Each structure stands twice: as C-alpha cells, then as structure tokens.
Amino acid sequence: MIKIQWEIYKGKELCILDYRNTSVDEIKIVVQDVTTQVLQSSKKDICFLVNLEGLNGNKEILETFKVEGKKTEDVTKKTAVLGITGIKKVLFTAYNRFTGGKSRIFSSGEEAKDWLLSS
C-alpha cells in the first residue's frame, strides 16, 4: 500500500510517495487519498519524489494520475519520478505534458532528490 512521507533532505522538505507494486485495483483509491492528504497539509511549493517501480500502468491509471495531478498543480513545485522504463516513459511523457512539465524521470533516489533541491 502507498506510503506518503514528509522527509527533510539537506534542509528542504520533500514529499515522498511510494506507489511500488500497487495493484491496478488499488491505485485510484490510493492516488485520491494522497491528493487529499497533500491538500489538507496546506503546504505550498511541494517537491515530490514518486516511486512507481513495479506499477503496471494502463490508460485508467494514467487518467487517475492526470485528474489528481491537476488538483495538486498549484501546490507542486517539482516532481521527480523513479521506476519508469520502456513504454512507461511514453505514458509519462503524455502525463508530463498534461500537467505542465514539472516532472522528470530519474534512475536513483539521490539524483532525484538533488534535482528537486535545485532551483
């Protein structure tokens, strides 16, 4: 199940979202729950680190991410994403265009966190 965690990294707060191995049936509920938690936090300029390793994407999941991503667009500064390879990169590119291009794919958590801290 998803884990949402606020972490201090080099003095900056990051929102870590762990979607690893979440089933297709769970994902819609889980993403909506995360959106609610983020909006209730009243935080602005949030930097997200999202781990999607093992998530089997499809159009329904992409649509869920698009809808919920729009809801948090005003509070999102940047999003670094882990676990996207192959055809998932194509889906990610479509999602990134839809949400305004504040996201980037990384292969390591450390590299992703450092990018989130950059201006």
N, CA, C and O atoms as a Tinker XYZ file with bonds, in Angstrom:
   476  protein
     1  N      0.846000   -1.188000    0.000000    73     2
     2  CA     0.000000    0.000000    0.000000    64     1     3
     3  C      0.887000    1.246000    0.000000    63     2     4     5
     4  O      2.037000    1.205000    0.437000    81     3
     5  N      0.346000    2.323000   -0.485000    73     3     6
     6  CA     1.078000    3.582000   -0.612000    64     5     7
     7  C      1.581000    4.078000    0.725000    63     6     8     9
     8  O      0.946000    3.918000    1.768000    81     7
     9  N      2.718000    4.673000    0.648000    73     7    10
    10  CA     3.273000    5.366000    1.807000    64     9    11
    11  C      3.491000    6.812000    1.398000    63    10    12    13
    12  O      4.129000    7.087000    0.382000    81    11
    13  N      2.962000    7.732000    2.188000    73    11    14
    14  CA     3.243000    9.146000    1.993000    64    13    15
    15  C      4.073000    9.573000    3.192000    63    14    16    17
    16  O      3.698000    9.351000    4.344000    81    15
    17  N      5.198000   10.186000    2.897000    73    15    18
    18  CA     6.116000   10.542000    3.971000    64    17    19
    19  C      6.724000   11.903000    3.662000    63    18    20    21
    20  O      7.108000   12.179000    2.526000    81    19
    21  N      6.805000   12.741000    4.670000    73    19    22
    22  CA     7.476000   14.027000    4.549000    64    21    23
    23  C      8.881000   13.837000    5.097000    63    22    24    25
    24  O      9.056000   13.403000    6.235000    81    23
    25  N      9.879000   14.162000    4.289000    73    23    26
    26  CA    11.275000   13.935000    4.666000    64    25    27
    27  C     12.078000   15.221000    4.506000    63    26    28    29
    28  O     11.901000   15.956000    3.535000    81    27
    29  N     12.955000   15.483000    5.460000    73    27    30
    30  CA    13.890000   16.603000    5.336000    64    29    31
    31  C     15.169000   16.065000    4.698000    63    30    32    33
    32  O     15.791000   15.138000    5.216000    81    31
    33  N     15.548000   16.657000    3.574000    73    31    34
    34  CA    16.749000   16.245000    2.848000    64    33    35
    35  C     17.585000   17.489000    2.593000    63    34    36    37
    36  O     17.160000   18.401000    1.884000    81    35
    37  N     18.759000   17.518000    3.169000    73    35    38
    38  CA    19.656000   18.670000    3.036000    64    37    39
    39  C     18.931000   19.981000    3.363000    63    38    40    41
    40  O     19.114000   20.995000    2.689000    81    39
    41  N     18.110000   19.934000    4.407000    73    39    42
    42  CA    17.432000   21.133000    4.891000    64    41    43
    43  C     16.136000   21.494000    4.193000    63    42    44    45
    44  O     15.498000   22.480000    4.565000    81    43
    45  N     15.721000   20.719000    3.180000    73    43    46
    46  CA    14.483000   21.015000    2.453000    64    45    47
    47  C     13.500000   19.862000    2.632000    63    46    48    49
    48  O     13.886000   18.693000    2.632000    81    47
    49  N     12.230000   20.210000    2.784000    73    47    50
    50  CA    11.208000   19.189000    2.960000    64    49    51
    51  C     10.757000   18.631000    1.610000    63    50    52    53
    52  O     10.447000   19.380000    0.683000    81    51
    53  N     10.727000   17.314000    1.523000    73    51    54
    54  CA    10.260000   16.619000    0.326000    64    53    55
    55  C      9.077000   15.736000    0.696000    63    54    56    57
    56  O      9.004000   15.216000    1.809000    81    55
    57  N      8.166000   15.573000   -0.228000    73    55    58
    58  CA     7.051000   14.646000   -0.054000    64    57    59
    59  C      7.369000   13.384000   -0.846000    63    58    60    61
    60  O      7.438000   13.408000   -2.074000    81    59
    61  N      7.561000   12.289000   -0.131000    73    59    62
    62  CA     7.916000   11.012000   -0.750000    64    61    63
    63  C      6.651000   10.178000   -0.905000    63    62    64    65
    64  O      5.954000    9.904000    0.072000    81    63
    65  N      6.360000    9.776000   -2.136000    73    63    66
    66  CA     5.190000    8.944000   -2.429000    64    65    67
    67  C      5.671000    7.608000   -2.975000    63    66    68    69
    68  O      6.365000    7.555000   -3.990000    81    67
    69  N      5.300000    6.543000   -2.300000    73    67    70
    70  CA     5.774000    5.208000   -2.662000    64    69    71
    71  C      4.613000    4.378000   -3.207000    63    70    72    73
    72  O      3.811000    3.839000   -2.444000    81    71
    73  N      4.534000    4.283000   -4.520000    73    71    74
    74  CA     3.489000    3.504000   -5.180000    64    73    75
    75  C      4.016000    2.138000   -5.629000    63    74    76    77
    76  O      3.348000    1.452000   -6.402000    81    75
    77  N      5.180000    1.735000   -5.167000    73    75    78
    78  CA     5.761000    0.472000   -5.634000    64    77    79
    79  C      4.774000   -0.678000   -5.477000    63    78    80    81
    80  O      4.180000   -0.889000   -4.419000    81    79
    81  N      4.626000   -1.406000   -6.570000    73    79    82
    82  CA     3.844000   -2.640000   -6.606000    64    81    83
    83  C      2.389000   -2.476000   -6.166000    63    82    84    85
    84  O      1.777000   -3.430000   -5.686000    81    83
    85  N      1.833000   -1.280000   -6.324000    73    83    86
    86  CA     0.414000   -1.067000   -6.040000    64    85    87
    87  C     -0.403000   -1.684000   -7.165000    63    86    88    89
    88  O     -0.070000   -1.499000   -8.336000    81    87
    89  N     -1.448000   -2.402000   -6.840000    73    87    90
    90  CA    -2.258000   -3.068000   -7.866000    64    89    91
    91  C     -3.121000   -2.050000   -8.603000    63    90    92    93
    92  O     -3.382000   -0.956000   -8.104000    81    91
    93  N     -3.552000   -2.427000   -9.786000    73    91    94
    94  CA    -4.418000   -1.576000  -10.600000    64    93    95
    95  C     -5.706000   -1.269000   -9.839000    63    94    96    97
    96  O     -6.211000   -0.149000   -9.910000    81    95
    97  N     -6.238000   -2.245000   -9.118000    73    95    98
    98  CA    -7.476000   -2.043000   -8.358000    64    97    99
    99  C     -7.302000   -1.034000   -7.228000    63    98   100   101
   100  O     -8.238000   -0.301000   -6.907000    81    99
   101  N     -6.127000   -0.987000   -6.627000    73    99   102
   102  CA    -5.870000   -0.084000   -5.500000    64   101   103
   103  C     -5.518000    1.335000   -5.916000    63   102   104   105
   104  O     -5.756000    2.276000   -5.158000    81   103
   105  N     -4.961000    1.502000   -7.096000    73   103   106
   106  CA    -4.295000    2.748000   -7.444000    64   105   107
   107  C     -5.218000    3.967000   -7.414000    63   106   108   109
   108  O     -4.816000    5.021000   -6.921000    81   107
   109  N     -6.435000    3.849000   -7.925000    73   107   110
   110  CA    -7.331000    5.008000   -7.965000    64   109   111
   111  C     -7.626000    5.510000   -6.548000    63   110   112   113
   112  O     -7.544000    6.709000   -6.282000    81   111
   113  N     -7.960000    4.611000   -5.663000    73   111   114
   114  CA    -8.258000    4.982000   -4.281000    64   113   115
   115  C     -7.023000    5.571000   -3.606000    63   114   116   117
   116  O     -7.104000    6.573000   -2.896000    81   115
   117  N     -5.898000    4.943000   -3.837000    73   115   118
   118  CA    -4.655000    5.371000   -3.206000    64   117   119
   119  C     -4.253000    6.764000   -3.676000    63   118   120   121
   120  O     -3.887000    7.600000   -2.850000    81   119
   121  N     -4.310000    7.036000   -4.967000    73   119   122
   122  CA    -3.919000    8.335000   -5.513000    64   121   123
   123  C     -4.867000    9.426000   -5.013000    63   122   124   125
   124  O     -4.423000   10.526000   -4.685000    81   123
   125  N     -6.147000    9.139000   -4.954000    73   123   126
   126  CA    -7.104000   10.113000   -4.421000    64   125   127
   127  C     -6.820000   10.409000   -2.953000    63   126   128   129
   128  O     -6.918000   11.557000   -2.523000    81   127
   129  N     -6.471000    9.391000   -2.190000    73   127   130
   130  CA    -6.137000    9.573000   -0.776000    64   129   131
   131  C     -4.900000   10.458000   -0.616000    63   130   132   133
   132  O     -4.865000   11.336000    0.247000    81   131
   133  N     -3.904000   10.226000   -1.439000    73   131   134
   134  CA    -2.684000   11.042000   -1.396000    64   133   135
   135  C     -3.020000   12.495000   -1.716000    63   134   136   137
   136  O     -2.539000   13.404000   -1.041000    81   135
   137  N     -3.839000   12.719000   -2.736000    73   135   138
   138  CA    -4.239000   14.083000   -3.095000    64   137   139
   139  C     -4.903000   14.776000   -1.911000    63   138   140   141
   140  O     -4.587000   15.924000   -1.597000    81   139
   141  N     -5.807000   14.087000   -1.269000    73   139   142
   142  CA    -6.489000   14.648000   -0.094000    64   141   143
   143  C     -5.492000   15.010000    1.000000    63   142   144   145
   144  O     -5.561000   16.100000    1.568000    81   143
   145  N     -4.565000   14.101000    1.298000    73   143   146
   146  CA    -3.573000   14.357000    2.342000    64   145   147
   147  C     -2.686000   15.553000    1.994000    63   146   148   149
   148  O     -2.392000   16.382000    2.856000    81   147
   149  N     -2.269000   15.641000    0.752000    73   147   150
   150  CA    -1.396000   16.742000    0.329000    64   149   151
   151  C     -2.139000   18.075000    0.435000    63   150   152   153
   152  O     -1.590000   19.050000    0.948000    81   151
   153  N     -3.369000   18.123000   -0.040000    73   151   154
   154  CA    -4.131000   19.373000    0.008000    64   153   155
   155  C     -4.475000   19.768000    1.446000    63   154   156   157
   156  O     -4.519000   20.956000    1.765000    81   155
   157  N     -4.714000   18.802000    2.300000    73   155   158
   158  CA    -5.006000   19.094000    3.706000    64   157   159
   159  C     -3.767000   19.580000    4.461000    63   158   160   161
   160  O     -3.890000   20.193000    5.521000    81   159
   161  N     -2.589000   19.313000    3.928000    73   159   162
   162  CA    -1.359000   19.735000    4.595000    64   161   163
   163  C     -1.162000   21.253000    4.529000    63   162   164   165
   164  O     -0.383000   21.809000    5.304000    81   163
   165  N     -1.852000   21.914000    3.625000    73   163   166
   166  CA    -1.754000   23.368000    3.418000    64   165   167
   167  C     -0.344000   23.820000    3.035000    63   166   168   169
   168  O     -0.010000   24.991000    3.210000    81   167
   169  N      0.471000   22.931000    2.527000    73   167   170
   170  CA     1.834000   23.281000    2.121000    64   169   171
   171  C      1.822000   23.781000    0.680000    63   170   172   173
   172  O      0.962000   23.406000   -0.117000    81   171
   173  N      2.790000   24.631000    0.366000    73   171   174
   174  CA     2.941000   25.187000   -0.985000    64   173   175
   175  C      4.334000   24.843000   -1.510000    63   174   176   177
   176  O      5.226000   24.500000   -0.735000    81   175
   177  N      4.516000   24.935000   -2.812000    73   175   178
   178  CA     5.808000   24.666000   -3.454000    64   177   179
   179  C      6.383000   23.316000   -3.026000    63   178   180   181
   180  O      7.547000   23.219000   -2.637000    81   179
   181  N      5.563000   22.295000   -3.103000    73   179   182
   182  CA     5.965000   20.960000   -2.675000    64   181   183
   183  C      6.814000   20.293000   -3.754000    63   182   184   185
   184  O      6.489000   20.327000   -4.941000    81   183
   185  N      7.901000   19.693000   -3.308000    73   183   186
   186  CA     8.743000   18.871000   -4.178000    64   185   187
   187  C      8.420000   17.414000   -3.875000    63   186   188   189
   188  O      8.575000   16.957000   -2.742000    81   187
   189  N      7.971000   16.692000   -4.891000    73   187   190
   190  CA     7.569000   15.302000   -4.736000    64   189   191
   191  C      8.628000   14.359000   -5.299000    63   190   192   193
   192  O      9.207000   14.616000   -6.355000    81   191
   193  N      8.869000   13.279000   -4.590000    73   191   194
   194  CA     9.649000   12.155000   -5.105000    64   193   195
   195  C      8.688000   10.980000   -5.152000    63   194   196   197
   196  O      8.218000   10.509000   -4.117000    81   195
   197  N      8.397000   10.507000   -6.366000    73   195   198
   198  CA     7.388000    9.469000   -6.572000    64   197   199
   199  C      8.059000    8.203000   -7.080000    63   198   200   201
   200  O      8.748000    8.226000   -8.100000    81   199
   201  N      7.859000    7.095000   -6.367000    73   199   202
   202  CA     8.425000    5.820000   -6.769000    64   201   203
   203  C      7.326000    4.961000   -7.380000    63   202   204   205
   204  O      6.365000    4.592000   -6.704000    81   203
   205  N      7.477000    4.644000   -8.673000    73   203   206
   206  CA     6.491000    3.853000   -9.404000    64   205   207
   207  C      7.015000    2.475000   -9.789000    63   206   208   209
   208  O      6.436000    1.821000  -10.657000    81   207
   209  N      8.082000    2.027000   -9.172000    73   207   210
   210  CA     8.656000    0.724000   -9.509000    64   209   211
   211  C      7.618000   -0.377000   -9.354000    63   210   212   213
   212  O      6.923000   -0.453000   -8.341000    81   211
   213  N      7.522000   -1.221000  -10.361000    73   211   214
   214  CA     6.628000   -2.365000  -10.304000    64   213   215
   215  C      5.168000   -2.040000  -10.564000    63   214   216   217
   216  O      4.322000   -2.934000  -10.526000    81   215
   217  N      4.857000   -0.780000  -10.826000    73   215   218
   218  CA     3.476000   -0.401000  -11.110000    64   217   219
   219  C      3.182000   -0.687000  -12.573000    63   218   220   221
   220  O      3.870000   -0.175000  -13.456000    81   219
   221  N      2.179000   -1.492000  -12.835000    73   219   222
   222  CA     1.794000   -1.802000  -14.211000    64   221   223
   223  C      0.790000   -0.767000  -14.684000    63   222   224   225
   224  O     -0.386000   -0.812000  -14.326000    81   223
   225  N      1.271000    0.166000  -15.493000    73   223   226
   226  CA     0.441000    1.270000  -15.941000    64   225   227
   227  C     -0.499000    0.899000  -17.069000    63   226   228   229
   228  O     -0.212000    0.008000  -17.868000    81   227
   229  N     -1.620000    1.588000  -17.126000    73   227   230
   230  CA    -2.551000    1.482000  -18.237000    64   229   231
   231  C     -3.252000    2.834000  -18.381000    63   230   232   233
   232  O     -2.957000    3.764000  -17.630000    81   231
   233  N     -4.162000    2.948000  -19.325000    73   231   234
   234  CA    -4.824000    4.236000  -19.573000    64   233   235
   235  C     -5.626000    4.703000  -18.363000    63   234   236   237
   236  O     -5.670000    5.900000  -18.079000    81   235
   237  N     -6.256000    3.783000  -17.655000    73   235   238
   238  CA    -7.055000    4.151000  -16.482000    64   237   239
   239  C     -6.172000    4.748000  -15.386000    63   238   240   241
   240  O     -6.547000    5.736000  -14.755000    81   239
   241  N     -5.007000    4.154000  -15.160000    73   239   242
   242  CA    -4.075000    4.676000  -14.156000    64   241   243
   243  C     -3.552000    6.034000  -14.588000    63   242   244   245
   244  O     -3.469000    6.955000  -13.776000    81   243
   245  N     -3.199000    6.168000  -15.855000    73   243   246
   246  CA    -2.723000    7.455000  -16.365000    64   245   247
   247  C     -3.784000    8.531000  -16.176000    63   246   248   249
   248  O     -3.470000    9.650000  -15.771000    81   247
   249  N     -5.022000    8.203000  -16.462000    73   247   250
   250  CA    -6.113000    9.169000  -16.299000    64   249   251
   251  C     -6.272000    9.566000  -14.832000    63   250   252   253
   252  O     -6.505000   10.736000  -14.529000    81   251
   253  N     -6.151000    8.609000  -13.932000    73   251   254
   254  CA    -6.240000    8.909000  -12.499000    64   253   255
   255  C     -5.136000    9.868000  -12.088000    63   254   256   257
   256  O     -5.389000   10.848000  -11.387000    81   255
   257  N     -3.910000    9.590000  -12.520000    73   255   258
   258  CA    -2.797000   10.485000  -12.198000    64   257   259
   259  C     -3.017000   11.875000  -12.796000    63   258   260   261
   260  O     -2.701000   12.878000  -12.155000    81   259
   261  N     -3.554000   11.947000  -14.017000    73   259   262
   262  CA    -3.803000   13.243000  -14.641000    64   261   263
   263  C     -4.833000   14.053000  -13.854000    63   262   264   265
   264  O     -4.614000   15.231000  -13.574000    81   263
   265  N     -5.940000   13.431000  -13.502000    73   263   266
   266  CA    -7.004000   14.127000  -12.780000    64   265   267
   267  C     -6.512000   14.592000  -11.416000    63   266   268   269
   268  O     -6.713000   15.750000  -11.047000    81   267
   269  N     -5.874000   13.710000  -10.670000    73   267   270
   270  CA    -5.410000   14.056000   -9.332000    64   269   271
   271  C     -4.223000   15.018000   -9.394000    63   270   272   273
   272  O     -4.079000   15.879000   -8.526000    81   271
   273  N     -3.378000   14.880000  -10.408000    73   271   274
   274  CA    -2.249000   15.791000  -10.587000    64   273   275
   275  C     -2.706000   17.227000  -10.819000    63   274   276   277
   276  O     -2.074000   18.170000  -10.343000    81   275
   277  N     -3.800000   17.389000  -11.548000    73   275   278
   278  CA    -4.351000   18.731000  -11.779000    64   277   279
   279  C     -4.789000   19.367000  -10.462000    63   278   280   281
   280  O     -4.655000   20.576000  -10.278000    81   279
   281  N     -5.310000   18.556000   -9.553000    73   279   282
   282  CA    -5.787000   19.077000   -8.270000    64   281   283
   283  C     -4.647000   19.616000   -7.411000    63   282   284   285
   284  O     -4.852000   20.542000   -6.626000    81   283
   285  N     -3.459000   19.055000   -7.548000    73   283   286
   286  CA    -2.314000   19.485000   -6.738000    64   285   287
   287  C     -1.349000   20.369000   -7.515000    63   286   288   289
   288  O     -0.289000   20.730000   -7.002000    81   287
   289  N     -1.699000   20.716000   -8.729000    73   287   290
   290  CA    -0.820000   21.510000   -9.589000    64   289   291
   291  C     -0.379000   22.818000   -8.936000    63   290   292   293
   292  O      0.784000   23.203000   -9.058000    81   291
   293  N     -1.279000   23.499000   -8.254000    73   291   294
   294  CA    -0.956000   24.797000   -7.662000    64   293   295
   295  C     -0.006000   24.705000   -6.472000    63   294   296   297
   296  O      0.626000   25.700000   -6.116000    81   295
   297  N      0.106000   23.548000   -5.858000    73   295   298
   298  CA     0.995000   23.399000   -4.701000    64   297   299
   299  C      2.275000   22.635000   -5.055000    63   298   300   301
   300  O      3.130000   22.426000   -4.194000    81   299
   301  N      2.407000   22.220000   -6.313000    73   299   302
   302  CA     3.558000   21.429000   -6.742000    64   301   303
   303  C      4.628000   22.312000   -7.373000    63   302   304   305
   304  O      4.361000   23.068000   -8.308000    81   303
   305  N      5.844000   22.202000   -6.843000    73   303   306
   306  CA     6.975000   22.905000   -7.439000    64   305   307
   307  C      7.638000   22.011000   -8.485000    63   306   308   309
   308  O      7.829000   22.421000   -9.630000    81   307
   309  N      7.987000   20.781000   -8.084000    73   307   310
   310  CA     8.649000   19.819000   -8.975000    64   309   311
   311  C      8.276000   18.411000   -8.550000    63   310   312   313
   312  O      7.899000   18.164000   -7.405000    81   311
   313  N      8.392000   17.488000   -9.509000    73   311   314
   314  CA     8.179000   16.077000   -9.201000    64   313   315
   315  C      9.277000   15.255000   -9.865000    63   314   316   317
   316  O      9.473000   15.321000  -11.079000    81   315
   317  N      9.981000   14.487000   -9.055000    73   315   318
   318  CA    10.979000   13.543000   -9.556000    64   317   319
   319  C     10.368000   12.148000   -9.474000    63   318   320   321
   320  O      9.751000   11.791000   -8.470000    81   319
   321  N     10.543000   11.365000  -10.532000    73   319   322
   322  CA     9.891000   10.065000  -10.613000    64   321   323
   323  C     10.935000    8.968000  -10.799000    63   322   324   325
   324  O     11.852000    9.085000  -11.611000    81   323
   325  N     10.767000    7.908000  -10.028000    73   323   326
   326  CA    11.624000    6.721000  -10.121000    64   325   327
   327  C     10.802000    5.545000  -10.656000    63   326   328   329
   328  O      9.587000    5.487000  -10.468000    81   327
   329  N     11.483000    4.612000  -11.324000    73   327   330
   330  CA    10.843000    3.356000  -11.713000    64   329   331
   331  C     10.132000    3.367000  -13.043000    63   330   332   333
   332  O      9.304000    2.493000  -13.302000    81   331
   333  N     10.429000    4.329000  -13.894000    73   331   334
   334  CA     9.779000    4.369000  -15.205000    64   333   335
   335  C     10.780000    3.952000  -16.270000    63   334   336   337
   336  O     11.829000    4.572000  -16.442000    81   335
   337  N     10.433000    2.896000  -16.976000    73   335   338
   338  CA    11.281000    2.386000  -18.047000    64   337   339
   339  C     10.404000    1.957000  -19.224000    63   338   340   341
   340  O      9.190000    1.810000  -19.084000    81   339
   341  N     11.025000    1.762000  -20.366000    73   339   342
   342  CA    10.326000    1.237000  -21.537000    64   341   343
   343  C      9.121000    2.059000  -21.950000    63   342   344   345
   344  O      9.185000    3.286000  -22.026000    81   343
   345  N      8.021000    1.367000  -22.215000    73   343   346
   346  CA     6.804000    2.001000  -22.711000    64   345   347
   347  C      6.210000    2.970000  -21.687000    63   346   348   349
   348  O      5.494000    3.904000  -22.048000    81   347
   349  N      6.511000    2.741000  -20.417000    73   347   350
   350  CA     6.013000    3.639000  -19.376000    64   349   351
   351  C      6.544000    5.057000  -19.570000    63   350   352   353
   352  O      5.903000    6.026000  -19.162000    81   351
   353  N      7.721000    5.176000  -20.196000    73   351   354
   354  CA     8.265000    6.510000  -20.464000    64   353   355
   355  C      7.363000    7.279000  -21.423000    63   354   356   357
   356  O      7.223000    8.496000  -21.299000    81   355
   357  N      6.753000    6.582000  -22.374000    73   355   358
   358  CA     5.836000    7.223000  -23.318000    64   357   359
   359  C      4.612000    7.740000  -22.574000    63   358   360   361
   360  O      4.178000    8.870000  -22.795000    81   359
   361  N      4.056000    6.918000  -21.695000    73   359   362
   362  CA     2.904000    7.336000  -20.890000    64   361   363
   363  C      3.276000    8.518000  -19.992000    63   362   364   365
   364  O      2.497000    9.455000  -19.817000    81   363
   365  N      4.471000    8.451000  -19.435000    73   363   366
   366  CA     4.929000    9.535000  -18.563000    64   365   367
   367  C      5.047000   10.842000  -19.333000    63   366   368   369
   368  O      4.657000   11.896000  -18.830000    81   367
   369  N      5.576000   10.784000  -20.538000    73   367   370
   370  CA     5.720000   11.985000  -21.363000    64   369   371
   371  C      4.357000   12.623000  -21.607000    63   370   372   373
   372  O      4.226000   13.845000  -21.542000    81   371
   373  N      3.347000   11.813000  -21.887000    73   371   374
   374  CA     1.991000   12.337000  -22.085000    64   373   375
   375  C      1.474000   12.970000  -20.796000    63   374   376   377
   376  O      0.891000   14.053000  -20.828000    81   375
   377  N      1.681000   12.313000  -19.683000    73   375   378
   378  CA     1.252000   12.841000  -18.384000    64   377   379
   379  C      1.966000   14.161000  -18.092000    63   378   380   381
   380  O      1.345000   15.125000  -17.644000    81   379
   381  N      3.253000   14.194000  -18.345000    73   379   382
   382  CA     4.050000   15.388000  -18.059000    64   381   383
   383  C      3.565000   16.585000  -18.877000    63   382   384   385
   384  O      3.502000   17.702000  -18.363000    81   383
   385  N      3.231000   16.365000  -20.108000    73   383   386
   386  CA     2.698000   17.446000  -20.941000    64   385   387
   387  C      1.364000   17.943000  -20.393000    63   386   388   389
   388  O      1.110000   19.147000  -20.358000    81   387
   389  N      0.526000   17.022000  -19.971000    73   387   390
   390  CA    -0.799000   17.377000  -19.467000    64   389   391
   391  C     -0.706000   18.193000  -18.179000    63   390   392   393
   392  O     -1.508000   19.099000  -17.957000    81   391
   393  N      0.257000   17.878000  -17.344000    73   391   394
   394  CA     0.353000   18.537000  -16.035000    64   393   395
   395  C      1.306000   19.726000  -16.015000    63   394   396   397
   396  O      1.558000   20.287000  -14.949000    81   395
   397  N      1.833000   20.117000  -17.149000    73   395   398
   398  CA     2.638000   21.328000  -17.197000    64   397   399
   399  C      4.142000   21.118000  -17.174000    63   398   400   401
   400  O      4.890000   22.092000  -17.091000    81   399
   401  N      4.600000   19.898000  -17.245000    73   399   402
   402  CA     6.023000   19.625000  -17.396000    64   401   403
   403  C      6.899000   19.896000  -16.198000    63   402   404   405
   404  O      8.063000   20.262000  -16.367000    81   403
   405  N      6.385000   19.732000  -14.990000    73   403   406
   406  CA     7.183000   19.952000  -13.785000    64   405   407
   407  C      7.855000   18.672000  -13.304000    63   406   408   409
   408  O      8.393000   18.632000  -12.197000    81   407
   409  N      7.829000   17.628000  -14.122000    73   407   410
   410  CA     8.317000   16.320000  -13.706000    64   409   411
   411  C      9.506000   15.862000  -14.536000    63   410   412   413
   412  O      9.709000   16.290000  -15.672000    81   411
   413  N     10.285000   14.974000  -13.925000    73   411   414
   414  CA    11.448000   14.408000  -14.607000    64   413   415
   415  C     11.699000   12.999000  -14.086000    63   414   416   417
   416  O     11.467000   12.720000  -12.909000    81   415
   417  N     12.168000   12.117000  -14.950000    73   415   418
   418  CA    12.454000   10.725000  -14.603000    64   417   419
   419  C     13.899000   10.594000  -14.143000    63   418   420   421
   420  O     14.801000   11.212000  -14.709000    81   419
   421  N     14.111000    9.778000  -13.105000    73   419   422
   422  CA    15.451000    9.509000  -12.584000    64   421   423
   423  C     15.615000    8.022000  -12.326000    63   422   424   425
   424  O     14.638000    7.298000  -12.139000    81   423
   425  N     16.868000    7.578000  -12.319000    73   423   426
   426  CA    17.144000    6.175000  -12.021000    64   425   427
   427  C     17.621000    5.969000  -10.590000    63   426   428   429
   428  O     17.661000    4.836000  -10.110000    81   427
   429  N     17.984000    7.056000   -9.900000    73   427   430
   430  CA    18.403000    6.915000   -8.499000    64   429   431
   431  C     17.706000    7.954000   -7.630000    63   430   432   433
   432  O     17.457000    9.082000   -8.057000    81   431
   433  N     17.400000    7.553000   -6.414000    73   431   434
   434  CA    16.744000    8.448000   -5.471000    64   433   435
   435  C     17.598000    9.647000   -5.108000    63   434   436   437
   436  O     17.091000   10.760000   -4.965000    81   435
   437  N     18.896000    9.420000   -4.960000    73   435   438
   438  CA    19.814000   10.511000   -4.601000    64   437   439
   439  C     19.851000   11.576000   -5.690000    63   438   440   441
   440  O     19.777000   12.771000   -5.407000    81   439
   441  N     19.967000   11.131000   -6.932000    73   439   442
   442  CA    19.979000   12.065000   -8.068000    64   441   443
   443  C     18.653000   12.833000   -8.142000    63   442   444   445
   444  O     18.638000   14.036000   -8.402000    81   443
   445  N     17.557000   12.134000   -7.914000    73   443   446
   446  CA    16.244000   12.762000   -7.951000    64   445   447
   447  C     16.104000   13.816000   -6.860000    63   446   448   449
   448  O     15.610000   14.914000   -7.115000    81   447
   449  N     16.533000   13.488000   -5.657000    73   447   450
   450  CA    16.442000   14.435000   -4.543000    64   449   451
   451  C     17.294000   15.667000   -4.794000    63   450   452   453
   452  O     16.870000   16.785000   -4.500000    81   451
   453  N     18.487000   15.475000   -5.333000    73   451   454
   454  CA    19.346000   16.625000   -5.625000    64   453   455
   455  C     18.713000   17.538000   -6.677000    63   454   456   457
   456  O     18.807000   18.761000   -6.568000    81   455
   457  N     18.069000   16.957000   -7.697000    73   455   458
   458  CA    17.380000   17.755000   -8.699000    64   457   459
   459  C     16.229000   18.546000   -8.069000    63   458   460   461
   460  O     16.009000   19.710000   -8.404000    81   459
   461  N     15.503000   17.906000   -7.159000    73   459   462
   462  CA    14.400000   18.595000   -6.501000    64   461   463
   463  C     14.878000   19.812000   -5.719000    63   462   464   465
   464  O     14.149000   20.798000   -5.602000    81   463
   465  N     16.095000   19.754000   -5.183000    73   463   466
   466  CA    16.644000   20.865000   -4.415000    64   465   467
   467  C     17.182000   21.989000   -5.294000    63   466   468   469
   468  O     17.335000   23.123000   -4.839000    81   467
   469  N     17.468000   21.670000   -6.549000    73   467   470
   470  CA    17.988000   22.709000   -7.442000    64   469   471
   471  C     16.870000   23.686000   -7.787000    63   470   472   473
   472  O     15.690000   23.340000   -7.721000    81   471
   473  N     17.244000   24.900000   -8.152000    73   471   474
   474  CA    16.220000   25.932000   -8.395000    64   473   475
   475  C     15.507000   25.784000   -9.705000    63   474   476
   476  O     14.629000   26.585000  -10.024000    81   475
